[in-house]
Amino acid sequence: MTTGFVDVLRDRARAVTAALEDARRREEAVRSEYAEKLREISEETTRLDAELRHLSALLALQGGSHEEPGTEGAVALERLGMPADLRQEAYNLLAELREPMHYTQIMEQLVLRGVHIPGKEPAKNLVAHIHSDERFKRPRRGFYGLAEWYPKGTPSVGARLGKRAARGRKTRAKNEVRA
């Protein structure tokens, strides 16, 4: 009787495994499609931002200014895509959520909030902006949190060494290979 029950359990385990693999394939397809759509929208936004800056510059040369219908005053074009704004938005997001996040999740949340991240690869561009900001710490690979959450002097994971320290590491590695 137990062998029949074991056979039923094995059959069910095979069915669940197949269903799980199918679900993972569908999840990956959706993630891929989502990433492609984000890239397309980001490219369009970057192109339109550049065009708007050019048009505003031309208007400024002619003594005019660009005002969007239904808004109060001129568009602050000098602020479009500025790293300080992007860093501040990332800071605000992390402060609100109160936990470290992977940089791709930070990018997705910022995009959902309507924050434009310029460049062909917005996630990498975001990292380039926040990595050098002292308000952020990297507690583990790919994750960013606020420096205020960690004790003073705690280094970020993967913090870059100075040229002198990197040079010493290379020399030690060469010596170890020779030995």
C-alpha angles and dihedrals in degrees: 000000000000092000089059090051091047090051091052090050092049092049090050091047090053091050093048091047091052091047091048092051090049091050091050091050091051091046091052091048091053092047090051092048091046092051091049092050091049090051092050093048092046092052091049092048091049091050093048092046090053092047091049091050090051093048092047091049090052090048090049090053088054092049096254133112134216117246124178115226111256096018132106109254134319123342112257094236095169087067097055110116095351112160094227090059092047091049091048092051091050090048092050091049094051092044089053096047094040096210137087115264136195111258092243090056090049089052092049092049092048091050090050088053091054097255112147116223108194127219141056092282106034095183093056091044089053090052090050090056101043098037092071095043112102091214090072130069129191105222093178138358112305094358126109130195136166118281090227089068092063132062116268113272094025105142123222115252109262093017109174119253122227119262092259094053092045090050091051091050091053091050092050090049091052091049092050091052091052094049 
